[in-house]
């Protein structure tokens, strides 16, 4: 009397596989997010390093208003 219909077993198995797949996909996305966050931090450090070599922004020549009108 305690038998479970085949459809119910099949549905439960499908639900379990779906849950496993979703957990694996979520883990994969977390790993990719972490990898991208590390890469972004590396690029930000590299950009700050390059910017520090250039000096303050006022050291750069500003285009004249005449040059802007011609463009």
FENFEN-V916837 format. One record per residue. N is the residue number from 1. RES is the residue in one small letter. SS is DSSP state (H for helix, E for strand, L for the rest). OMEGA is omega in radians with two decimals (999 if undefined). Layout:
BEGIN
[[N & RES & SS & OMEGA] [N & RES & SS & OMEGA]]
END
This chain:
BEGIN
[[1 & x & L & -3.11] [2 & x & L & -3.13] [3 & x & L & 3.13] [4 & x & L & -3.14] [5 & x & L & -3.11] [6 & x & H & 3.13] [7 & x & H & -3.13] [8 & x & H & 3.10] [9 & x & H & -3.14] [10 & x & H & 3.13] [11 & x & H & 3.12] [12 & x & H & 3.11] [13 & x & H & 3.10] [14 & x & H & 3.11] [15 & x & H & 3.13] [16 & x & H & 3.12] [17 & x & H & 3.11] [18 & x & H & 3.12] [19 & x & H & 3.10] [20 & x & H & 3.13] [21 & x & H & 3.14] [22 & x & H & 3.11] [23 & x & H & 3.12] [24 & x & H & 3.12] [25 & x & H & 3.12] [26 & x & H & 3.10] [27 & x & H & 3.12] [28 & x & H & 3.11] [29 & x & H & 3.08] [30 & x & H & 3.13] [31 & x & H & 3.12] [32 & x & H & 3.08] [33 & x & H & 3.14] [34 & x & H & 3.11] [35 & x & H & 3.14] [36 & x & H & 3.10] [37 & x & H & 3.08] [38 & x & H & 3.13] [39 & x & H & 3.11] [40 & x & H & 3.11] [41 & x & H & 3.10] [42 & x & H & -3.13] [43 & x & H & 3.10] [44 & x & H & 3.08] [45 & x & H & 3.13] [46 & x & H & 3.11] [47 & x & H & 3.11] [48 & x & H & 3.11] [49 & x & H & 3.13] [50 & x & H & -3.14] [51 & x & H & -3.14] [52 & x & H & 3.12] [53 & x & H & -3.07] [54 & x & H & -3.10] [55 & x & L & -3.08] [56 & x & L & -3.10] [57 & x & H & -3.10] [58 & x & H & 3.12] [59 & x & H & -3.12] [60 & x & L & 3.12] [61 & x & L & 3.09] [62 & x & L & 3.11] [63 & x & L & -3.13] [64 & x & L & 3.11] [65 & x & H & 3.10] [66 & x & H & 3.14] [67 & x & H & 3.13] [68 & x & H & -3.14] [69 & x & H & -3.11] [70 & x & H & -3.05] [71 & x & L & 999]]
END
